[in-house]
């Protein structure tokens, strides 16, 4: 994956507690039903966030 695409995906996560677009940090990825699920913490409040990336 190109570096610019990776940066966009990681910086475009909705922070439920922050109620704004945030960056996911210290994430771990798993494949769920063929899609990539990134989970870990918000760069702003350190709350839990997740991002699903469709791999179709």
Backbone bond lengths (Angstrom), bond angles and torsions (degrees), N, CA, C in turn:
res aa  C-N    CA-C-N  psi(-1)  N-CA   C-N-CA  omega(-1)  CA-C   N-CA-C  phi
1 X - - - 1.451 - - 1.530 107.54 -
2 X 1.307 118.10 132.78 1.462 120.73 178.17 1.534 111.55 -61.37
3 X 1.311 115.91 146.95 1.473 121.26 -176.85 1.523 112.27 -58.88
4 X 1.323 117.95 -38.86 1.471 119.96 -178.86 1.526 111.49 -67.01
5 X 1.333 117.83 -35.41 1.461 121.44 177.95 1.523 110.57 -69.02
6 X 1.324 116.70 -41.91 1.465 121.23 178.06 1.529 110.37 -60.88
7 X 1.323 116.37 -44.14 1.467 120.86 179.99 1.527 111.19 -61.32
8 X 1.329 117.50 -41.86 1.466 121.32 179.01 1.529 111.88 -63.87
9 X 1.336 117.25 -42.76 1.462 120.65 -179.76 1.530 112.21 -65.59
10 X 1.315 116.98 -40.01 1.464 120.65 -178.11 1.526 112.16 -75.06
11 X 1.325 117.30 -25.69 1.465 120.88 -177.83 1.523 112.50 -93.79
12 X 1.320 117.55 1.43 1.459 121.13 -176.53 1.525 109.84 -118.79
13 X 1.323 116.07 65.09 1.465 122.60 -179.18 1.528 107.45 -122.58
14 X 1.340 117.05 135.17 1.457 120.13 179.73 1.518 109.90 -81.70
15 X 1.344 116.23 121.04 1.458 121.92 176.36 1.520 109.75 -89.29
16 X 1.317 117.15 109.78 1.465 121.39 -176.30 1.523 111.08 -61.99
17 X 1.322 117.15 -44.88 1.466 120.07 -179.36 1.533 111.37 -71.80
18 X 1.325 117.30 -38.24 1.466 121.69 -179.06 1.524 112.10 -79.41
19 X 1.341 116.14 -22.33 1.460 122.96 -178.79 1.524 112.09 58.08
20 X 1.331 114.97 42.63 1.453 121.26 177.62 1.529 109.48 -159.14
21 X 1.318 115.97 171.39 1.454 121.95 175.99 1.525 108.66 -72.73
22 X 1.346 116.39 130.21 1.463 121.86 -177.40 1.530 109.80 -133.87
23 X 1.314 115.96 176.34 1.455 122.95 175.73 1.524 109.42 -104.33
24 X 1.320 116.89 135.96 1.463 121.43 176.68 1.531 108.19 -84.62
25 X 1.332 117.24 135.21 1.464 121.55 -179.30 1.520 110.45 -125.57
26 X 1.323 115.75 158.05 1.473 122.58 177.10 1.524 111.83 48.72
27 X 1.325 117.23 43.51 1.456 121.72 -172.32 1.524 113.08 -85.40
28 X 1.316 113.89 158.82 1.465 122.71 172.66 1.519 106.46 -125.25
29 X 1.316 116.68 144.33 1.456 120.41 -178.42 1.518 112.25 -116.62
30 X 1.323 115.34 143.06 1.457 122.33 173.99 1.528 108.03 -136.56
31 X 1.317 116.14 154.78 1.458 120.81 176.83 1.520 107.71 -97.86
32 X 1.336 115.90 125.44 1.462 122.51 179.88 1.526 107.30 -126.32
33 X 1.328 116.17 115.38 1.472 122.12 -179.62 1.521 112.20 52.24
34 X 1.326 116.81 37.32 1.453 121.57 176.65 1.517 115.53 86.94
35 X 1.323 118.21 -3.60 1.463 122.68 178.24 1.523 110.08 -108.71
36 X 1.313 116.65 152.07 1.458 121.55 179.69 1.526 109.56 -89.15
37 X 1.323 117.04 126.23 1.454 123.18 178.30 1.526 108.46 -111.85
38 X 1.337 115.97 117.97 1.458 121.82 176.08 1.516 107.94 -102.54
39 X 1.329 116.96 129.75 1.462 121.53 -179.76 1.512 109.66 -135.37
40 X 1.314 116.36 140.42 1.465 122.43 167.08 1.509 110.57 173.10
41 X 1.339 118.06 -119.87 1.463 117.48 -170.39 1.519 113.55 -126.93
42 X 1.318 113.63 154.02 1.459 124.15 178.19 1.533 109.34 -73.89
43 X 1.312 116.85 138.76 1.468 121.08 179.40 1.526 112.16 -71.12
44 X 1.333 117.66 -18.87 1.469 121.45 -177.23 1.535 112.54 -91.24
45 X 1.342 116.62 -55.67 1.470 120.42 -172.92 1.525 113.46 -109.99
46 X 1.331 117.40 -5.45 1.463 124.40 -177.95 1.526 113.14 67.87
47 X 1.339 117.02 14.95 1.455 121.26 174.99 1.525 110.92 -77.06
48 X 1.320 116.73 167.90 1.458 122.01 -179.05 1.535 110.52 -71.48
49 X 1.322 116.09 136.22 1.459 122.85 173.28 1.519 108.95 -139.29
50 X 1.329 115.50 161.81 1.469 120.88 178.21 1.510 108.73 -145.59
51 X 1.318 114.96 154.63 1.471 122.00 177.96 1.520 107.64 -140.84
52 X 1.332 117.22 129.05 1.457 121.96 175.81 1.523 107.65 -103.28
53 X 1.320 115.69 129.92 1.454 122.11 177.83 1.521 107.10 -116.83
54 X 1.330 115.94 113.59 1.460 120.97 -179.59 1.502 109.72 -70.18
55 X 1.323 116.58 132.06 1.456 121.94 -175.32 1.528 111.55 -110.24
56 X 1.295 118.36 32.13 1.469 121.85 -177.33 1.481 112.33 -85.33
